[in-house]
Amino acid sequence: MASSNQRILVITPAYNEARSIAKVISGVRTVLADADILVIDDCSSDDTAAVASEAGAAVISHAVNLGYGAALESGYIYAVRNGYGIVLQMDGDGQHLSEELPKILDPVLSGGADLSIGSRYLDGQAKYHTPLARRAGQKLFSALIRLCAGMKITDPTSGFQCLGARTISLYTSGAFSYDIPDADMLILAHYAGLQIEEVPVRMVERSAGISMHSGLKPVYYVMRMFLSIFIVVLGFRRWKRYV
């Protein structure tokens, strides 16, 4: 049964996305006219916040750059405080297409899932070009998710997601990984008894700006994710001993 709270908030973490954010907001308005839009400006040095506000979105601005996960968490907290029962999240650089939003919304809106994930690779949707090293990392974390949680997730790094009320509650309980939330949060959600569904979507490649996967960031990401998964699994096993 679907949640009685059907208010929808679309959250968009953004760092120096002044060139693309207005188009992203306009696209959401076209597809989901009744949804509200929140842009979390993670201390951009450009006019991201002003452009987003002028385009009609609500805006939260971080005083310092806190990173992608912290920006998402700010959006989740905003959703709870303002009574939203469903959160859609998408990037502000145009990679996530607004016309694909209904695909990830439907499983949660119908009550069939607590969390739905848009996958670039499910059902032959692999036209998105992914560098070899990054794709190898995605496959590695897919394997870890299957090992730790028994789930098949083809796109564990996808930030194109829809969260229902139970997922929002979990992620605002203090358990959310504010750094780089990916495979670790999917395992945590599974351990918490949430229903997770992956759906095929189309994405486009980032055309400009600085990727979070540039430089030495992938090395940090892999090490950080291994540690976070270890903590989640260890914590769950300890909890199981006492219930």
N, C-alpha and C positions, 0 to 999 in steps of 0.2 A: 504494500500500500504506500502511495506517495505521501511525503510529508505534507502536513497541513500548511506549512510555511513555504510558499512558493516564490517569495520575493527573491529576485536574482540580482547579484552584483557581479560585474565584470571587473577584475582587478588586473592592472598592468604595471608591473615593475619597470621603471625606465631610468636609464642613466645616459645622458647626452643623446636623446632621441628626438631633438627638436624638429629634425627634417622629416621624420616618419610618423610621429605620434598623432598628429591631426588626422591623417589618413586612416590610421588604425581606429581612432574614435569614431570617425564618420562611417567606417565599415560596420562597426558594432551597432551603431544607431540604425543602419539600414536593415540589418538582419534581426536584431532583437530590440525593437522599438521601446518595449516596456522595461527593459533592464536598465539599471543604473551603472555608471562607469566611474571607477576610481583609478587614478594614476598615482603610483607611489614614486615620487621623484627622489632618487637616492643621491641627493646632493650633486646634481648635475652642474657643470660649469657653463652650459649653454642655456637657452630659453625654453627648455623642456616644460617646466612648470607653467610658465605663462602661456605657451602655445596650447597645452592641454586644457588649461582653464578656459581659454578663449574658445576652444572647440566644444566646450560644454561639459567636460568631465569634472568631477570633484578631484581635488589634488591634496595629497599629503606630501610634505617635503621634509626629508631628513636633514638635520643640521650638519651631519658628517656622513661620508660614504660608508654604509654598513654592509653592503653586499646584497646579492640576489635573495638569499634566504630570509634575511631580516626584512627586506622590502615586502616579500610575500607575507611574512608574519604580521607586519603592520596592516596589510590588507585584510587578513583574517580577523584580527582584533577589531578593526573598523566594522567588519561585517557583523560580528557578534554584538557590538555596542549599538548598532543601528538596526538590528532585527532582521537581517537577511538569512534565509534558510538555505540558499544555494549560492555558491561562488564559482564563477568561471575564471580561469586565469590564462593569460596569454601574454606573449612578449610584446614590447613596444617598438620593435624594429621591423615589423612587417613580415616576419617569417611565418607566423601563425595567421591563417586566413580567416577572416570573420565569417565567410560563407560556410566554413566547416564547424562553426560553433554549435549548431543544432545537433550535429552528430555526437558530440561529447556531452551535450546537455540531456539528450533524450533518456539515456539509461538512468540518470539520477532523477530526472523529473518524473519518470514513470514509477520510481521506487524500486527498480531492478538492481540498482547499484548505489553504493555509498560514495564511490570514487570511480570516475572514468578517466581514461588516459588516451589521448590522441596519439596514434602510432604512425610514423612514416613508413614502417616496414611491414605492417600487417596486410595480408591479402594482396601481395604484389604491389604495394604502394611505395616502392623503393626508388622512385625517380629522383628523389632528393640526394644530391651528391654529398657523401660524408667522407672526410679524409680517412685513409686506411687506419691510422693509429687510433683515431677516435672511434671508428666502427669496431675495432678490436676491443677497445675498452667497454663499449656498450654490450658487446657479446659476453665479455667477462662478467659484467655485473648482472646480465640476464641469467647467466649460469649460476651465480651466487644466489639470486632470488629464488631460482628453482630449487637449489640445494637447501636453502634455509626455510623457505616457505611453501615449496611445492607448486609455485605459480609459474606459468609461462608468460613472461613479459618481453615483448620484442623491442620495445623502445623505452628502456628504463630511465633515460635522461630527458624525456619529453616533459617540458613545462606547460604543455597545452593540456589542461586538465579541468575537470568539473568536480566540485566537492559538495556533497550533501551535508545535512546538519550534523550527522554523527562524526563525519570526518573533520568538519570545522571545529567541533567540540574537542576532538582529540588533539588537533594541531594547535589549539589555544590553551591546552592544559599544562603547558610547560615542557611537553615532550618533543616539540618540533625542532628540527635541526636548522638553526638560523644561518648556518654557514652555506653549505651547498646541499640542499635537500634533494635526493634522488632515490636510489635503490634502498637506502636505509629507511626512508619514510614509507616506502611501499611494504617492506618487511614488517615494520612496526604496525602499519594499518592492518595487515593480514593477521598479526598476532592479537590485535585488538578486536578481531572478529568482524571487521568490515568487509563488505562485498566489493570487490574490485573488478572492473571490466575494462578491457582494452578495445578501442575501436579504430578502424583505419581512417586516416585523414590525409589530406594533401598539404604539404608545406613547401615554402620556397626558401632558397638560400639567402642568407644575409648579404646585402649588397654593399654595405658601408659600415663604418664604425669599428670599434674595438671589441673583439669577441672575448668572452670569459674564458675561452680555451686557448688563448694566445700565449706565447712565451713559455715560461715554466709552470704556468697555471695547471696544465694537465697532470704534471707530476704531483703537485700538491693535492689536486683533486683526487687522484687515485689513492694516495696515502691516507688522506682524510676520510674517504669513503670506506676504505677497509677498516679503519679504526671505528668509525661510527656504526658499521654493520656489526662488528665484534661486540660493541657495547650493547646494541639492541638485542642481539641473540643471547649474550650472557645475562642481561637483565631479565629477559623472558624466561630463561631456564631457571634462574634463581627464584623468580616469582612462582613458577610452576611447582617448586618444591614445597611451597607454603600454602597452596590452595587445595 
